[in-house]
Amino acid sequence: MKSLCFVHQDKAQLPELDAYTEYFSTKYRVFIEKPQADLGSYDIVWFFMGCFRYQPQRHQFIVHEYASLSTPPMAWLKDKLKSRFNSRPNLRVFQNAQQSSLLQFRDNVPVRYRDMGLSGDFVIRPGTEKQCDLIYVGTMDKSRRLEQALDIILSVKPDTSIWLVGNPASYLQKRYQHYANVRFIGKVSNKQIPLLLNQARFGLNYVPDIYPYQFQTSTKLLEYAACGLPVIGNRTAWVNSFLAKHKLQYHDINQLKIWPTPGAVTVASEVLQSWSWQQRIADAGFETILP
């Protein structure tokens, strides 16, 4: 059985790592390493990029996965440098075709597309008592501009009980330190997130409508929908495309004048199955190219 090693810098939360491990463990001996490890003995080395210039052994098959585009500031420049200076792999993996196009690789390396997915833990849990009005799960660094959304929410309903789940940004903590109703939960395990979502009345989906965020899948929106949450959020090109296919209760935050009444959100079982990590990975068609 060949060996498959996933390599990442431990800078981002990668729920796909557990999903890949589960999916490929029946076909390969799966390992996870940091970039500084000795990678020479593995048959397939799969990098979550990053900038890496690893020089492979002759027997090795190299995968570069671009789980997302670079983030501000100067995101476009970072992506241009990646496309110019990263070494040439045997396969590149992108979230979608638009992401691949924006990175502008010109070397005819084979490509596969693997969209963001969900674990089976993201389900509606009937009878769960609601503990907060609004929950946000995700990144809170300055590039996300989350304060723009929170300020709107608090102007419409000053006593909104808000849970913020993820690594807390110091500037946000300072900005809302006098709001007893704004609670920073902190980083939790992926398995805890569905439990928290089921305790909320609404999910907050706020993604700045700028490069690169407007082109990328909002995983939190999939998570909210799977857990039956109506959503308050802004609109991006990706959100508009998603809502055209899936009729959810989605309240545009930029048009929010009064606090909405939460309604039940139910996603068809076949749609939830199509969002599952195992289906997303299967749909990518890796078996047609991996040794």
Disulfide bonds with the S-S distance in Angstrom:
none
